[in-house]
Amino acid sequence: MTTQVTWGVIYTPTATATEIANKTAAINTTGKYVGLMVWDTTNKRQLRASGSTDVAAWDVIDGSASVIPS
């Protein structure tokens, strides 16, 4: 028996390193939630939000660093 699977596109927002580190940037003030993934276009890496506040850290998914917006 074969089961049909439909694959959707996973939307990942993008932002520059400067925007990710800026607590007033839209990436930190609009729609941020625990687990939100963002692609850092400056450093070519994916980060995950540790919280929903504008100053909640963005953790690099490989565990190598965190960015705390200020």
N, C-alpha and C positions, 0 to 999 in steps of 0.2 A: 504494500500500500504506500502510495506517495502522498505526502502532505504539502500543500501549497503554502508558501510563506511569502509575505509581502514585506520587503525591507523599505523602511522610510529613511529619510535623510536626517541625521542628527545635527541640529543647528548648534554651532559653537560661535559665540560672539568673539570678535577680535578687538584688540586694543594695543596701543603702544606701551612700552615699559613706563614711560612718563605718565600716561593716563592711569595705568594700574596702580602706580605709587601715589596718585593725587586723590585725596579723599573727596574732593569736590567734582571729580570727573564723573560723567554719566555711568560708567561701568561700576562705580562704587555707590551711586545714589539712586539708581533706577533699576528695580527688579533683581537686586543682589540677594541671594539666598544660600544657605549652607549647601555645599556641593556643586554650586554653579561652576561650570568650566569656562575658561576663557583662553584664547590663543594669544600669546604675547608675540606680536609681529616683529618686535625689535630683536628679541633674543631667541626667537624660533623655539618656543617651549609652551607647554600647556600647564595652566595653573587651575587650582580648585579653591573656591572660597571656603574659609573656615567658619564664617558667620554671615549674618545679613546686614550688619551695621556698616557705615561708610569707612570705618577704621579696622574692620575685621581683616585678618591676614589672608593673603593669597598664597597658598602652598604649591610649590612646584611639584607636579605629580610624581617625580622620581625621588622626592624626599631631599633633594640637594639644597633647597633654600626656601625661604618665605619672604614675601614682600608685605610690609605693613604700611598701608596708605597713611599719609600724614598731610 
